[in-house]
Amino acid sequence: MKILLTIAIIATALFSSKLKYENLLQSFPKNYKLAYKKTQNGTSFYEFIPKSEGLKNWTEMITTNIYHRNLRYSVNEYVNAMKKSWLKSCEKSSFKDIDESFENGYKTKTVMMNCKLSKITKKEETMYLKAIKGADSFYAVQKAFTGKTNKELENKSIKYLKSVKVCDSRLFTCP
């Protein structure tokens, strides 16, 4: 079952069967739950974690940020701002560009960020980030892990982020 984050009705529902205008298409693992949701200053924040975990001691997390009508950043500018922010919370950080492309006519960039000891979680943390510059909104989806990462987690994360897309019913790019 796919959960669709639909811009037109995001404030009132997470499930939508009819796509209208610009939409973020994003599915979630069956064992995940919505753990945090907030809309403030034109930005919607969502955090999903495994059902057996809590926000204070998570090991995996999917975060979705939708910047409604906030188009001031290119994907490269957004990723660079995230890297600077990441460096503030972790002195021993490393970064790796994964992909930069156009999907359904939208510019995207995917990167990996690693922190050997996060000031927030007090653990090693690895985050895969996909930034998408839409016509109506800007989207950032993250797949993060605490603890040591490995090639299997990296491949799963990249595959997951490749499945996240933006489409626009006005341009006939929606399924």
C-alpha positions as a Markdown table, in Angstrom:
| # | Residue | x | y | z |
|---|---|---|---|---|
| 1 | Met | 0.0 | 0.0 | 0.0 |
| 2 | Lys | 1.4 | 3.4 | -0.9 |
| 3 | Ile | 1.0 | 6.4 | 1.3 |
| 4 | Leu | 0.8 | 9.5 | -0.8 |
| 5 | Leu | 1.7 | 12.9 | 0.7 |
| 6 | Thr | -0.5 | 15.1 | -1.4 |
| 7 | Ile | 0.2 | 18.8 | -1.4 |
| 8 | Ala | -3.4 | 19.9 | -1.9 |
| 9 | Ile | -4.6 | 18.1 | 1.3 |
| 10 | Ile | -1.4 | 17.4 | 3.3 |
| 11 | Ala | -2.6 | 19.3 | 6.3 |
| 12 | Thr | -5.7 | 17.2 | 6.7 |
| 13 | Ala | -4.7 | 13.7 | 5.5 |
| 14 | Leu | -1.8 | 11.5 | 4.6 |
| 15 | Phe | -3.8 | 9.1 | 2.4 |
| 16 | Ser | -5.1 | 10.2 | -1.0 |
| 17 | Ser | -6.6 | 8.2 | -3.9 |
| 18 | Lys | -6.9 | 11.0 | -6.4 |
| 19 | Leu | -3.8 | 13.0 | -7.3 |
| 20 | Lys | -4.3 | 16.7 | -8.1 |
| 21 | Tyr | -1.6 | 19.3 | -9.0 |
| 22 | Glu | 1.9 | 18.6 | -7.6 |
| 23 | Asn | 2.4 | 15.5 | -5.4 |
| 24 | Leu | 5.1 | 13.7 | -3.5 |
| 25 | Leu | 4.8 | 10.0 | -4.1 |
| 26 | Gln | 6.4 | 8.1 | -1.2 |
| 27 | Ser | 5.8 | 4.7 | 0.2 |
| 28 | Phe | 6.8 | 3.5 | 3.7 |
| 29 | Pro | 7.9 | 0.1 | 5.0 |
| 30 | Lys | 4.9 | -1.8 | 6.6 |
| 31 | Asn | 6.6 | -1.9 | 10.0 |
| 32 | Tyr | 6.9 | 1.9 | 10.2 |
| 33 | Lys | 4.7 | 4.4 | 12.0 |
| 34 | Leu | 4.2 | 8.2 | 11.9 |
| 35 | Ala | 6.0 | 9.3 | 15.1 |
| 36 | Tyr | 6.1 | 13.1 | 14.6 |
| 37 | Lys | 4.2 | 15.6 | 12.5 |
| 38 | Lys | 4.3 | 19.4 | 12.5 |
| 39 | Thr | 3.4 | 22.2 | 10.1 |
| 40 | Gln | 5.0 | 25.6 | 10.7 |
| 41 | Asn | 5.7 | 28.7 | 8.6 |
| 42 | Gly | 4.7 | 27.0 | 5.4 |
| 43 | Thr | 6.8 | 23.8 | 6.0 |
| 44 | Ser | 5.5 | 20.3 | 6.9 |
| 45 | Phe | 7.7 | 17.9 | 8.8 |
| 46 | Tyr | 7.0 | 14.2 | 9.2 |
| 47 | Glu | 9.1 | 11.5 | 10.9 |
| 48 | Phe | 8.5 | 7.8 | 10.5 |
| 49 | Ile | 10.2 | 5.1 | 12.6 |
| 50 | Pro | 9.8 | 1.4 | 13.1 |
| 51 | Lys | 6.7 | 0.6 | 15.1 |
| 52 | Ser | 8.8 | -1.0 | 17.9 |
| 53 | Glu | 10.9 | 2.1 | 18.4 |
| 54 | Gly | 10.4 | 5.6 | 20.0 |
| 55 | Leu | 11.7 | 9.0 | 19.0 |
| 56 | Lys | 14.2 | 9.1 | 21.8 |
| 57 | Asn | 16.0 | 5.9 | 20.9 |
| 58 | Trp | 15.4 | 5.2 | 17.2 |
| 59 | Thr | 17.7 | 3.1 | 15.0 |
| 60 | Glu | 16.0 | 3.9 | 11.6 |
| 61 | Met | 14.1 | 7.0 | 10.5 |
| 62 | Ile | 12.5 | 8.3 | 7.4 |
| 63 | Thr | 12.0 | 12.1 | 7.5 |
| 64 | Thr | 10.0 | 14.1 | 5.0 |
| 65 | Asn | 10.1 | 17.9 | 4.8 |
| 66 | Ile | 7.9 | 19.8 | 2.4 |
| 67 | Tyr | 8.6 | 23.4 | 2.0 |
| 68 | His | 5.3 | 24.7 | 0.6 |
| 69 | Arg | 5.9 | 27.5 | -1.9 |
| 70 | Asn | 9.5 | 27.9 | -0.6 |
| 71 | Leu | 11.5 | 27.8 | -3.8 |
| 72 | Arg | 14.5 | 29.9 | -2.8 |
| 73 | Tyr | 17.0 | 27.0 | -2.9 |
| 74 | Ser | 18.3 | 24.9 | -5.8 |
| 75 | Val | 18.9 | 21.3 | -4.9 |
| 76 | Asn | 22.6 | 22.0 | -4.7 |
| 77 | Glu | 22.1 | 25.0 | -2.4 |
| 78 | Tyr | 19.8 | 23.0 | -0.1 |
| 79 | Val | 22.2 | 20.1 | 0.1 |
| 80 | Asn | 25.1 | 22.4 | 0.9 |
| 81 | Ala | 23.0 | 24.1 | 3.6 |
| 82 | Met | 22.3 | 20.6 | 5.0 |
| 83 | Lys | 26.0 | 19.7 | 5.0 |
| 84 | Lys | 26.8 | 22.9 | 6.9 |
| 85 | Ser | 24.1 | 22.1 | 9.5 |
| 86 | Trp | 25.3 | 18.5 | 9.7 |
| 87 | Leu | 28.9 | 19.8 | 10.4 |
| 88 | Lys | 27.6 | 21.8 | 13.4 |
| 89 | Ser | 26.1 | 18.7 | 15.0 |
| 90 | Cys | 29.1 | 16.5 | 14.2 |
| 91 | Glu | 32.7 | 17.5 | 13.9 |
| 92 | Lys | 33.8 | 14.3 | 12.2 |
| 93 | Ser | 31.5 | 14.3 | 9.2 |
| 94 | Ser | 31.8 | 12.8 | 5.8 |
| 95 | Phe | 29.7 | 13.3 | 2.6 |
| 96 | Lys | 29.3 | 11.4 | -0.6 |
| 97 | Asp | 27.3 | 12.6 | -3.7 |
| 98 | Ile | 25.2 | 9.7 | -4.9 |
| 99 | Asp | 23.1 | 11.0 | -7.8 |
| 100 | Glu | 22.0 | 14.2 | -9.5 |
| 101 | Ser | 19.3 | 14.0 | -12.1 |
| 102 | Phe | 15.9 | 15.0 | -13.5 |
| 103 | Glu | 12.9 | 12.9 | -12.6 |
| 104 | Asn | 9.5 | 13.7 | -14.1 |
| 105 | Gly | 11.0 | 17.0 | -15.1 |
| 106 | Tyr | 12.2 | 17.9 | -11.6 |
| 107 | Lys | 15.8 | 18.4 | -10.5 |
| 108 | Thr | 16.9 | 16.0 | -7.8 |
| 109 | Lys | 20.1 | 15.4 | -5.8 |
| 110 | Thr | 20.8 | 12.5 | -3.5 |
| 111 | Val | 23.7 | 12.5 | -1.0 |
| 112 | Met | 25.0 | 10.4 | 1.9 |
| 113 | Met | 26.1 | 12.1 | 5.2 |
| 114 | Asn | 27.9 | 10.3 | 7.9 |
| 115 | Cys | 28.7 | 11.4 | 11.5 |
| 116 | Lys | 31.0 | 9.3 | 13.7 |
| 117 | Leu | 29.4 | 10.7 | 16.9 |
| 118 | Ser | 26.3 | 12.8 | 16.7 |
| 119 | Lys | 25.8 | 15.4 | 19.4 |
| 120 | Ile | 22.1 | 14.7 | 19.2 |
| 121 | Thr | 21.8 | 10.9 | 19.3 |
| 122 | Lys | 25.3 | 10.3 | 20.9 |
| 123 | Lys | 25.8 | 7.5 | 18.3 |
| 124 | Glu | 27.2 | 7.1 | 14.8 |
| 125 | Glu | 24.6 | 8.3 | 12.3 |
| 126 | Thr | 24.3 | 7.9 | 8.6 |
| 127 | Met | 21.7 | 9.8 | 6.5 |
| 128 | Tyr | 20.8 | 9.5 | 2.9 |
| 129 | Leu | 19.1 | 12.6 | 1.6 |
| 130 | Lys | 17.1 | 13.2 | -1.6 |
| 131 | Ala | 16.2 | 16.8 | -2.4 |
| 132 | Ile | 13.6 | 17.6 | -5.1 |
| 133 | Lys | 12.9 | 21.0 | -6.4 |
| 134 | Gly | 9.3 | 21.0 | -7.5 |
| 135 | Ala | 7.4 | 23.8 | -9.3 |
| 136 | Asp | 5.1 | 24.4 | -6.4 |
| 137 | Ser | 7.1 | 23.2 | -3.4 |
| 138 | Phe | 10.6 | 21.9 | -2.4 |
| 139 | Tyr | 10.9 | 18.4 | -1.0 |
| 140 | Ala | 13.5 | 16.7 | 1.2 |
| 141 | Val | 13.3 | 13.0 | 2.1 |
| 142 | Gln | 15.8 | 11.4 | 4.4 |
| 143 | Lys | 16.5 | 7.8 | 5.3 |
| 144 | Ala | 18.7 | 7.7 | 8.4 |
| 145 | Phe | 20.3 | 5.0 | 10.7 |
| 146 | Thr | 22.1 | 5.1 | 14.0 |
| 147 | Gly | 25.0 | 2.7 | 14.6 |
| 148 | Lys | 27.4 | 1.3 | 12.0 |
| 149 | Thr | 26.2 | 1.3 | 8.4 |
| 150 | Asn | 27.0 | -1.3 | 5.8 |
| 151 | Lys | 26.7 | -1.8 | 2.0 |
| 152 | Glu | 23.3 | -3.5 | 2.3 |
| 153 | Leu | 21.8 | -0.6 | 4.3 |
| 154 | Glu | 23.3 | 1.8 | 1.8 |
| 155 | Asn | 21.9 | 0.0 | -1.2 |
| 156 | Lys | 18.4 | -0.3 | 0.5 |
| 157 | Ser | 18.4 | 3.4 | 1.3 |
| 158 | Ile | 19.4 | 4.5 | -2.2 |
| 159 | Lys | 16.8 | 2.2 | -3.7 |
| 160 | Tyr | 14.2 | 3.6 | -1.4 |
| 161 | Leu | 15.0 | 7.2 | -2.3 |
| 162 | Lys | 15.0 | 6.4 | -6.0 |
| 163 | Ser | 11.3 | 5.3 | -5.5 |
| 164 | Val | 10.4 | 8.7 | -4.0 |
| 165 | Lys | 9.2 | 11.0 | -6.8 |
| 166 | Val | 7.3 | 14.2 | -7.4 |
| 167 | Cys | 4.7 | 14.3 | -10.1 |
| 168 | Asp | 2.2 | 16.9 | -11.4 |
| 169 | Ser | -1.2 | 16.0 | -12.7 |
| 170 | Arg | -1.2 | 19.2 | -14.8 |
| 171 | Leu | 1.8 | 17.9 | -16.7 |
| 172 | Phe | 0.6 | 14.3 | -16.9 |
| 173 | Thr | 3.6 | 13.0 | -15.0 |
| 174 | Cys | 1.5 | 11.2 | -12.3 |
| 175 | Pro | 0.7 | 7.5 | -12.4 |
